[in-house]
Amino acid sequence: MSEDNFDIESLASYLHLPKNQLQKMADRGQVPGRKIKGGWSFSSSEIHHWLESRLGATDDDAELATVEDILNKSAPSDETISIAALIPTGGIELPLAARTKDSVIRTMTSVAGRTGMLWDSEKMGDALRKREELHPTALDIGVALMHPRRPMGNIIDDTFIVLGINASGIPFGGGFENLTDIFFLICSKDDRVHLRVLARLSRLLTIKDFLDKLRNAKSEKEIRNVIVESELSIV
């Protein structure tokens, strides 16, 4: 088996599912894979995209918690992902002064660059544009979870997030009333870390009043307090 592929046994272990259950899901086309010489082969990139799609397709915290639990069990360490801890000093832009999708991308990559954790803002910006053209990252709640199609660990110091909040919202390919005003830029070292970050962030977004509190925050300190307090409520 290629290091970039799972067979039925290794994927069942990775997803913490019984082998027979995964077999049925594959046979029914519920999980991406292909049969080779009578056995199933699953591309790791396709599986990660499938998990990412599951995270983006629901606002049910119970389902998100299940996916997050799967991802955490598959992680090499027991360390819990903390969104607040992943936002470095200088990683919050309030207000985010941008009026177009491209200016959002330019500004957010500039913010990421000034933290010292992103070494090539231009390259990240190009990757974000390609991702948005392929599939917009804006949700219908006025939030965009910006990220390149694949993690770019070679141009970042470590996994981190930057956050920008626009005063009125701009068209970004979706969002509440076709406008997006809250932008998270997720810069991850690898696919597994990216999915764990996305799962934790998705759970934050389901918390009642979380987005309203972010929109009403007047300073970086207030924003950080909102995130810290909200994370504490996640079981």
PLY file of the C-alpha trace (Angstrom):
ply
format ascii 1.0
element vertex 235
property float x
property float y
property float z
element edge 234
property int vertex1
property int vertex2
end_header
0.00 0.00 0.00
1.28 3.48 -0.91
1.97 5.87 1.96
-0.61 8.15 0.31
-3.32 5.46 0.36
-5.36 3.49 2.86
-6.60 -0.05 2.46
-9.84 -1.14 4.15
-8.09 -2.18 7.38
-5.95 0.95 7.80
-8.82 3.31 6.96
-11.14 1.53 9.39
-8.48 1.98 12.07
-7.93 5.64 11.11
-11.65 6.42 11.22
-12.27 4.22 14.28
-15.03 2.36 12.45
-15.71 -1.38 12.32
-14.25 -2.85 9.14
-17.61 -4.30 8.04
-19.31 -0.91 8.47
-16.66 0.81 6.37
-16.93 -1.98 3.78
-20.67 -1.30 3.44
-20.06 2.47 3.17
-17.50 1.92 0.41
-19.78 -0.52 -1.45
-22.59 2.06 -1.33
-20.36 4.89 -2.54
-20.62 6.75 0.79
-16.85 7.09 1.10
-14.49 7.84 -1.82
-12.42 4.87 -2.94
-11.72 2.46 -5.77
-11.43 -1.28 -6.09
-8.04 -2.62 -7.13
-7.52 -6.35 -7.60
-10.63 -7.10 -5.59
-9.69 -4.89 -2.63
-10.46 -1.30 -1.73
-7.91 1.50 -2.02
-8.56 4.97 -0.58
-6.50 8.05 -1.44
-5.51 9.93 1.73
-6.10 13.28 -0.02
-9.61 12.19 -1.06
-10.39 10.94 2.43
-9.21 14.22 3.94
-11.34 16.16 1.43
-14.32 13.92 2.29
-13.88 14.63 5.99
-13.50 18.34 5.28
-16.75 18.24 3.30
-18.52 16.55 6.20
-17.34 19.31 8.51
-18.59 22.01 6.18
-21.93 20.37 5.44
-23.39 20.42 8.94
-24.05 22.78 11.82
-24.97 19.89 14.13
-22.54 20.05 17.05
-23.07 16.39 17.90
-21.99 15.32 14.42
-19.08 17.76 14.46
-18.04 16.40 17.86
-18.07 12.86 16.42
-15.83 13.86 13.51
-13.53 15.82 15.83
-13.26 12.80 18.12
-12.26 10.60 15.17
-9.60 13.09 14.12
-8.27 13.53 17.65
-7.99 9.77 18.17
-5.99 9.54 14.96
-3.60 12.33 15.98
-0.07 11.43 17.09
-0.51 13.36 20.36
-3.30 13.87 22.89
-2.95 17.65 22.78
-6.28 19.41 22.26
-6.54 21.96 19.48
-7.14 25.47 20.84
-8.28 28.14 18.39
-7.36 30.91 20.81
-3.85 29.56 21.21
-3.41 29.26 17.44
-3.96 32.98 16.84
-0.55 34.62 17.32
0.14 38.14 18.53
-0.76 40.51 15.72
-2.98 37.88 14.11
-6.24 39.81 14.42
-7.22 42.57 11.99
-9.96 44.80 13.39
-11.40 46.31 11.34
-10.46 44.43 8.19
-10.34 47.24 5.62
-11.27 45.45 2.39
-14.00 45.84 -0.21
-13.31 42.99 -2.61
-12.45 39.30 -2.42
-8.95 39.96 -3.72
-8.30 42.73 -1.21
-9.42 40.38 1.59
-6.91 37.79 0.42
-4.13 40.38 0.13
-4.83 41.82 3.56
-5.23 38.49 5.34
-2.00 37.10 3.90
-0.28 40.36 4.86
-1.56 39.96 8.44
-0.29 36.37 8.43
3.08 37.57 7.14
3.49 40.22 9.79
3.14 37.61 12.54
6.42 36.15 11.29
4.83 32.70 10.90
4.17 32.92 7.15
7.31 33.25 5.03
5.78 33.75 1.59
2.59 35.84 1.60
2.46 36.02 -2.20
2.58 32.26 -2.62
-0.11 31.77 0.01
-2.25 34.42 -1.66
-2.01 32.65 -5.02
-3.01 29.34 -3.40
-6.00 30.97 -1.69
-7.22 32.48 -4.96
-7.03 29.09 -6.67
-8.94 27.50 -3.78
-11.69 30.15 -3.93
-12.03 29.66 -7.69
-12.35 25.91 -7.20
-14.75 26.08 -4.27
-15.58 29.20 -2.19
-14.87 28.89 1.52
-17.65 31.29 2.57
-20.45 29.81 4.67
-24.05 31.02 4.75
-23.54 32.49 8.22
-21.27 35.29 7.01
-18.01 33.49 7.83
-15.22 32.35 5.50
-12.82 29.60 6.57
-10.04 30.51 4.17
-7.33 27.95 3.42
-5.36 26.63 0.45
-6.45 23.39 -1.19
-3.59 21.54 0.49
-1.53 22.60 3.54
1.62 24.55 2.68
3.90 23.47 5.51
7.01 24.53 3.61
6.19 28.26 3.90
4.93 28.45 7.48
6.69 28.15 10.83
3.87 26.17 12.43
0.10 25.80 12.28
-1.63 29.09 13.05
-4.77 31.14 12.34
-5.37 34.81 11.62
-8.74 36.50 11.94
-10.17 39.57 10.25
-13.56 41.22 10.82
-14.98 43.55 8.19
-17.30 46.34 9.32
-20.08 45.72 6.79
-19.35 42.55 4.85
-18.37 41.95 1.23
-19.37 39.48 -1.51
-17.11 36.43 -1.06
-18.89 33.65 -2.87
-21.60 33.01 -0.31
-22.43 34.05 3.21
-25.33 35.65 5.03
-27.38 37.69 2.49
-24.48 37.03 0.09
-22.07 38.99 2.31
-19.18 37.76 4.45
-17.75 39.81 7.29
-15.72 37.36 9.42
-12.63 35.78 7.87
-10.47 33.05 9.39
-7.28 32.15 7.52
-6.14 28.64 8.48
-2.46 27.90 7.83
-1.72 24.26 8.65
1.40 22.10 8.55
-0.38 18.99 7.24
-3.78 17.55 6.35
-4.48 15.90 9.68
-3.73 19.03 11.67
-5.80 21.08 9.23
-8.82 18.84 9.71
-8.51 18.97 13.49
-8.34 22.78 13.38
-11.31 22.92 11.02
-13.33 20.61 13.26
-12.66 22.69 16.37
-13.37 25.95 14.56
-16.59 24.53 13.08
-17.76 23.62 16.57
-17.07 27.15 17.75
-19.28 28.51 15.00
-22.27 26.48 16.27
-22.19 28.14 19.70
-25.11 30.47 20.24
-24.19 34.18 20.09
-20.53 33.43 19.29
-20.59 35.28 15.99
-22.65 38.15 17.39
-20.09 38.59 20.15
-17.25 38.64 17.61
-19.09 41.22 15.50
-19.70 43.42 18.53
-16.15 43.20 19.90
-14.30 46.52 19.92
-10.74 45.35 20.39
-8.36 42.44 19.87
-8.52 41.73 23.60
-12.32 41.43 23.50
-12.13 39.10 20.51
-9.63 36.85 22.27
-11.80 36.76 25.39
-14.84 35.75 23.32
-12.89 32.89 21.72
-11.38 31.67 25.00
-14.73 31.73 26.83
-16.53 30.03 23.95
-13.96 27.24 23.73
-14.39 26.52 27.41
-18.04 25.69 26.72
-17.20 22.98 24.19
-17.55 19.55 25.77
0 1
1 2
2 3
3 4
4 5
5 6
6 7
7 8
8 9
9 10
10 11
11 12
12 13
13 14
14 15
15 16
16 17
17 18
18 19
19 20
20 21
21 22
22 23
23 24
24 25
25 26
26 27
27 28
28 29
29 30
30 31
31 32
32 33
33 34
34 35
35 36
36 37
37 38
38 39
39 40
40 41
41 42
42 43
43 44
44 45
45 46
46 47
47 48
48 49
49 50
50 51
51 52
52 53
53 54
54 55
55 56
56 57
57 58
58 59
59 60
60 61
61 62
62 63
63 64
64 65
65 66
66 67
67 68
68 69
69 70
70 71
71 72
72 73
73 74
74 75
75 76
76 77
77 78
78 79
79 80
80 81
81 82
82 83
83 84
84 85
85 86
86 87
87 88
88 89
89 90
90 91
91 92
92 93
93 94
94 95
95 96
96 97
97 98
98 99
99 100
100 101
101 102
102 103
103 104
104 105
105 106
106 107
107 108
108 109
109 110
110 111
111 112
112 113
113 114
114 115
115 116
116 117
117 118
118 119
119 120
120 121
121 122
122 123
123 124
124 125
125 126
126 127
127 128
128 129
129 130
130 131
131 132
132 133
133 134
134 135
135 136
136 137
137 138
138 139
139 140
140 141
141 142
142 143
143 144
144 145
145 146
146 147
147 148
148 149
149 150
150 151
151 152
152 153
153 154
154 155
155 156
156 157
157 158
158 159
159 160
160 161
161 162
162 163
163 164
164 165
165 166
166 167
167 168
168 169
169 170
170 171
171 172
172 173
173 174
174 175
175 176
176 177
177 178
178 179
179 180
180 181
181 182
182 183
183 184
184 185
185 186
186 187
187 188
188 189
189 190
190 191
191 192
192 193
193 194
194 195
195 196
196 197
197 198
198 199
199 200
200 201
201 202
202 203
203 204
204 205
205 206
206 207
207 208
208 209
209 210
210 211
211 212
212 213
213 214
214 215
215 216
216 217
217 218
218 219
219 220
220 221
221 222
222 223
223 224
224 225
225 226
226 227
227 228
228 229
229 230
230 231
231 232
232 233
233 234
